[in-house]
Amino acid sequence: MYWTLELAHHLEDAPWPATKDELIDYAIRSGAPIEVIENLNELEDEAEIYDTMEDIWPDYPRKDDFLFNEDEY
């Protein structure tokens, strides 16, 4: 399983919190690339509830990880 920002972007509007099956269903209905669906299929626990993308991809970059000043924009 590998994640990129581009692939993770397809789950930003997912109905969090969600189970593995709900995320797969959302990815299919929203037209996400097959790689997103394959990554979700590799999740082990069927019954686990995922609250955010960080639960799926622990290294998912947060807003704090980027060094820019929002006041400038």
C-alpha positions as CSV (number, residue, x, y, z in Angstrom):
1,M,0.0,0.0,0.0
2,Y,1.3,3.4,-0.9
3,W,-0.2,6.8,-0.6
4,T,0.6,10.1,-2.3
5,L,-0.9,13.5,-1.8
6,E,-2.7,13.1,-5.1
7,L,-4.3,9.8,-4.0
8,A,-5.2,11.0,-0.5
9,H,-6.8,14.1,-2.0
10,H,-9.6,11.9,-3.4
11,L,-10.7,11.0,0.2
12,E,-10.7,14.6,1.6
13,D,-14.5,14.8,1.3
14,A,-15.2,11.3,2.4
15,P,-17.9,10.8,5.1
16,W,-15.6,10.7,8.1
17,P,-15.8,8.7,10.4
18,A,-16.1,5.7,8.2
19,T,-15.4,2.0,7.9
20,K,-13.2,0.4,5.3
21,D,-16.3,-0.6,3.3
22,E,-17.8,2.9,3.5
23,L,-14.6,4.4,2.2
24,I,-14.3,2.0,-0.6
25,D,-17.9,2.7,-1.6
26,Y,-17.3,6.4,-1.5
27,A,-14.1,6.1,-3.6
28,I,-16.0,4.1,-6.2
29,R,-18.9,6.5,-6.3
30,S,-16.7,9.6,-6.5
31,G,-14.6,8.2,-9.4
32,A,-11.3,7.9,-7.5
33,P,-8.5,6.2,-9.3
34,I,-8.2,2.4,-8.9
35,E,-5.0,2.9,-6.8
36,V,-7.1,4.5,-4.0
37,I,-9.5,1.5,-4.0
38,E,-6.6,-0.9,-4.0
39,N,-5.0,0.8,-1.1
40,L,-8.3,0.8,0.9
41,N,-8.8,-2.9,0.1
42,E,-5.4,-3.5,1.8
43,L,-6.6,-2.2,5.1
44,E,-6.7,-5.1,7.5
45,D,-9.5,-4.4,10.0
46,E,-13.0,-4.5,8.4
47,A,-14.8,-3.2,11.4
48,E,-12.4,-0.4,12.4
49,I,-13.8,3.1,12.3
50,Y,-11.4,5.6,10.6
51,D,-11.8,9.2,11.8
52,T,-9.4,10.9,9.5
53,M,-7.0,10.3,6.7
54,E,-4.2,10.2,9.3
55,D,-5.8,6.9,10.6
56,I,-5.2,5.3,7.3
57,W,-1.9,7.1,6.3
58,P,0.0,8.1,9.5
59,D,2.4,10.2,7.6
60,Y,-0.3,12.2,5.9
61,P,1.0,15.8,5.9
62,R,-1.0,18.3,8.0
63,K,-1.4,22.0,7.4
64,D,1.3,22.6,10.0
65,D,3.8,20.6,8.0
66,F,4.0,23.3,5.3
67,L,6.1,26.4,5.9
68,F,4.1,29.3,4.5
69,N,2.4,32.3,6.1
70,E,-1.3,32.3,5.4
71,D,-1.5,36.0,6.2
72,E,0.5,36.8,3.1
73,Y,-2.2,35.4,0.8
